[in-house]
Amino acid sequence: MTSENELLRIYRETVHPLYAYVSCRAGGQRALAEDIVQETYIRAWESWDRKPARIPLAWLITVAHNLLVSHFRRIQPGSLSGLDIDPAGESPDMTRPETVARLQWGLARISRSRARLLESFYFEEKPVRDIAAEGKTSERAVEGRLRRAREALRRQLVRFDNAERGA
């Protein structure tokens, strides 16, 4: 059984990076970010009854990511009305919480690999060369995948806009 002191140590080491990860993906919704972080730790404590994950922060981020995806998949287009983002735009303004919320809605509806690529590029601001190095592929391949991922996201945002207009 994992001791209370061990769980407290893990919490102290991971709470700030986990909250940073979640809050930048929660579209400026502080309550949502706090709920996701709390639910993530609840699941960790339940799951780690005997032994914590080998890399606790990685485990926590994976759980938080899945909770965020589930949250944004449940949202219906009407509940995001008023979010102003141009689906044709290549460079969304990631400083606007409403832009982030709308993007998360779209990211929750495309493949995990495409969403992860867009998150690396836009949220984590990794350069193409770093993404290519991590994936052991060429920069040109990453650029092509980014283009296809943006197009998949764009299709979702157009679908969103059509649903908003009742088309």
C-alpha positions as CSV (number, residue, x, y, z in Angstrom):
1,M,0.0,0.0,0.0
2,T,1.3,3.5,-0.9
3,S,1.9,5.6,2.2
4,E,0.2,8.9,2.7
5,N,3.6,10.6,2.8
6,E,4.5,9.1,-0.6
7,L,1.3,10.4,-2.2
8,L,1.8,13.8,-0.6
9,R,5.3,13.9,-2.1
10,I,4.0,13.0,-5.5
11,Y,1.3,15.6,-5.3
12,R,3.7,18.4,-4.3
13,E,6.0,17.4,-7.2
14,T,3.3,17.2,-9.8
15,V,0.5,19.7,-9.0
16,H,2.0,22.7,-10.6
17,P,3.0,21.1,-13.9
18,L,-0.3,19.2,-14.1
19,Y,-2.3,22.4,-13.4
20,A,-0.3,24.3,-16.0
21,Y,-1.0,21.5,-18.6
22,V,-4.7,21.4,-17.9
23,S,-5.3,25.2,-17.5
24,C,-3.8,26.0,-20.9
25,R,-6.1,23.4,-22.5
26,A,-9.2,24.3,-20.5
27,G,-10.0,27.4,-22.6
28,G,-9.6,29.9,-19.7
29,Q,-12.2,28.0,-17.6
30,R,-10.6,28.0,-14.2
31,A,-13.3,25.9,-12.6
32,L,-13.0,23.3,-15.4
33,A,-9.2,23.2,-14.9
34,E,-9.6,22.8,-11.2
35,D,-12.2,20.0,-11.6
36,I,-10.0,18.1,-14.1
37,V,-7.0,18.3,-11.8
38,Q,-9.0,17.2,-8.8
39,E,-10.6,14.3,-10.7
40,T,-7.2,13.3,-12.0
41,Y,-5.8,13.1,-8.5
42,I,-8.8,11.2,-7.3
43,R,-8.3,8.6,-10.0
44,A,-4.6,8.4,-9.2
45,W,-5.1,7.8,-5.5
46,E,-7.7,5.1,-6.3
47,S,-5.5,3.5,-8.9
48,W,-2.2,3.8,-6.9
49,D,-3.6,2.0,-3.9
50,R,-0.7,-0.4,-3.9
51,K,2.0,1.3,-6.0
52,P,2.1,4.7,-7.8
53,A,2.8,4.9,-11.6
54,R,6.5,4.6,-12.5
55,I,6.4,8.1,-13.9
56,P,3.6,9.8,-12.0
57,L,3.4,13.1,-13.9
58,A,3.2,11.3,-17.3
59,W,0.3,9.1,-15.9
60,L,-1.4,12.2,-14.5
61,I,-1.1,14.1,-17.7
62,T,-2.5,11.2,-19.7
63,V,-5.5,10.9,-17.4
64,A,-6.1,14.7,-17.4
65,H,-5.9,14.8,-21.2
66,N,-8.5,12.0,-21.5
67,L,-10.8,13.8,-19.1
68,L,-10.4,17.0,-21.1
69,V,-11.2,15.2,-24.4
70,S,-14.3,13.6,-22.8
71,H,-15.4,17.0,-21.5
72,F,-15.0,18.7,-24.9
73,R,-16.7,15.8,-26.8
74,R,-19.8,16.2,-24.7
75,I,-20.1,19.9,-25.5
76,Q,-22.7,20.7,-28.1
77,P,-22.1,23.5,-30.6
78,G,-24.7,25.8,-29.2
79,S,-23.0,25.8,-25.8
80,L,-19.9,27.4,-27.4
81,S,-21.8,30.1,-29.3
82,G,-19.9,33.4,-29.6
83,L,-16.5,31.9,-29.8
84,D,-14.8,33.8,-32.6
85,I,-12.2,31.9,-34.5
86,D,-11.7,31.8,-38.2
87,P,-11.5,28.1,-39.3
88,A,-9.4,29.1,-42.3
89,G,-6.8,30.8,-40.1
90,E,-3.5,29.1,-39.7
91,S,-2.4,30.9,-36.6
92,P,-5.1,31.0,-33.9
93,D,-4.7,33.5,-31.0
94,M,-3.8,31.1,-28.2
95,T,-4.0,33.9,-25.6
96,R,-7.8,34.1,-25.9
97,P,-9.5,31.6,-23.7
98,E,-12.5,31.4,-26.0
99,T,-10.2,30.4,-28.9
100,V,-8.6,27.7,-26.8
101,A,-12.0,26.3,-25.8
102,R,-13.2,26.2,-29.4
103,L,-10.0,24.5,-30.5
104,Q,-10.3,21.9,-27.8
105,W,-13.8,21.2,-29.0
106,G,-12.4,20.5,-32.4
107,L,-9.3,18.7,-31.2
108,A,-11.6,16.3,-29.2
109,R,-13.2,15.3,-32.6
110,I,-10.1,14.5,-34.6
111,S,-7.7,11.6,-34.3
112,R,-5.5,11.5,-31.2
113,S,-2.3,11.6,-33.3
114,R,-3.4,14.6,-35.2
115,A,-4.6,16.4,-32.0
116,R,-1.3,15.6,-30.3
117,L,0.7,17.0,-33.2
118,L,-1.3,20.3,-33.2
119,E,-1.0,20.5,-29.4
120,S,2.8,20.1,-29.6
121,F,3.0,22.8,-32.2
122,Y,0.5,25.3,-30.9
123,F,0.1,24.8,-27.1
124,E,3.7,23.6,-26.4
125,E,5.1,25.9,-29.1
126,K,7.6,23.2,-30.2
127,P,9.3,23.9,-33.5
128,V,8.9,21.5,-36.4
129,R,12.5,20.4,-36.1
130,D,12.0,19.3,-32.5
131,I,8.7,17.5,-33.3
132,A,10.6,15.7,-36.2
133,A,13.5,14.7,-33.9
134,E,11.1,13.4,-31.3
135,G,9.2,11.4,-33.9
136,K,12.4,10.3,-35.7
137,T,11.0,11.6,-39.0
138,S,11.8,14.4,-41.4
139,E,10.7,18.0,-41.0
140,R,9.0,17.8,-44.3
141,A,6.9,14.8,-43.0
142,V,6.0,16.8,-39.9
143,E,5.0,19.8,-42.0
144,G,2.7,17.5,-44.2
145,R,1.2,16.0,-41.1
146,L,0.6,19.4,-39.6
147,R,-1.1,20.5,-42.8
148,R,-3.4,17.5,-42.7
149,A,-4.1,17.9,-39.0
150,R,-5.0,21.5,-39.5
151,E,-7.3,20.5,-42.4
152,A,-9.0,17.9,-40.2
153,L,-9.5,20.5,-37.4
154,R,-10.7,23.0,-39.9
155,R,-13.4,20.5,-41.1
156,Q,-14.6,20.1,-37.5
157,L,-14.7,23.8,-37.0
158,V,-16.7,24.3,-40.2
159,R,-19.0,21.5,-39.0
160,F,-19.4,23.4,-35.7
161,D,-20.2,26.6,-37.5
162,N,-22.8,24.9,-39.7
163,A,-24.4,23.4,-36.5
164,E,-24.4,26.9,-34.9
165,R,-26.2,28.3,-37.9
166,G,-28.6,25.4,-38.1
167,A,-27.4,24.5,-41.6
